[in-house]
Amino acid sequence: MASPPADSVFAHVAAAPEDPILGVTVAYNKDPSPLKLNLGVGAYRTEEGKPLLLNVVRKAEQQILNDGSYNKEYLPTAEFNKLSAKLIFGADSPAIQENRVTTVQGLSGTGSLRVGGEFLARHYHQRTIYLPQPTWGNHPKVFTLAGLSVKNYRYYAPATRGLDFQGLLEDLGSAPSGSIVLLHACAHNPTGVDPTPAQWEQIRQLIRSKALLPFFDSAYQGFASGSLDADAQSVRMFVADGGELLIAQSYAQNMGLYAERVGALSIVCKSADVASRVESQLKLVIRLMYSNPPTHGASIVAAILKDRELYNEWTVELKAMADRITSMRQQLFDALQARGTPGDWSHIIKQIGMFTFTGLNPGQVSFMTKEYHIYMTSDGRISMAGLSTETVPHLADAIHAAVTQVV
Ligand code: LMR
């Protein structure tokens, strides 16, 4: 028998860089310090720092297991799709009533964005997508791989740690007609900065007047304000004008179904006829990528959304998560005030959702990791959901030291 060649045929493969978000957890896991704190990845934690399995999810799973007719056949997702559309667009949405919405199940937010991107690259006349600057690190890579070309529009103003509204209007105003525009439906990641309702209305008018195509990413419905309806307002504004749009929904955060990879992609069209042809093409994209979506997570979501009691219980648990995050914001702000930490930290309580974009620079971030074992992304984003009353003082000490000792 011939001996195998000495060198691997893959010997030339270079190691990929760590993911800027998930790599933070890899580094955190290697740190033996008992003080270590992971504020990198946006994943909800309890006051005890533990992942949370929602009670309502536990109940829904039990119900599914007790249902003798449950099986692992290829998934008939019609029910899940309808319920997901209703959740984001509202039960009385005219677009749903007129059958102008097509919804397909996606692999959480990322998979839904990817399917939407591929569909646009194949069937839409414009290949350029405008992303807010900054945006979630996965966005540019997902859309580039899907075949779109990525550009940015101004979004965040470092000086105010708020919205660069003028810059946003200028950049979208000069985008070529038909360009795709990625919008975070609520709780912008990474900045925690959302437009006000009046600003959303101006953005809507601009987008429609220039015939730009909105593509919403809704990863935090219910997490920003604690209300599912309030967090869907931006999207509903765009549906109400009768225009077209795409939206990717994720149940990772609001149902804590991170690893189940359950989400949805909806496209609102002008007519039922167009919607049904669009749907056939979406199914084709999916068939060639992963054939069928997984069933378990979608069954849990559908069980919760269709049952009034479970739904109500979910809204209570969701509100409790949102409230805990808001309370962390206040506690961190108070702790920095108490320490007399130089600078204006009011953005911690003004920003919304899971993340605070602290304004700390990469040097200060690495100082906090090295000296205080606090892990966060190098852009200074911290996941408020990873904090607790017990760990706030440690973080406040670290921030205080960083801003007073590192330029
Ligand atoms: C995050 O931004 O931390 C989350 O969306 C999780 C992820 O996959 O990046």
Residues whose N, C-alpha, C, O or C-beta is under 5 A from the ligand:
A	BS01	LMR	I21 G40 V41 G42
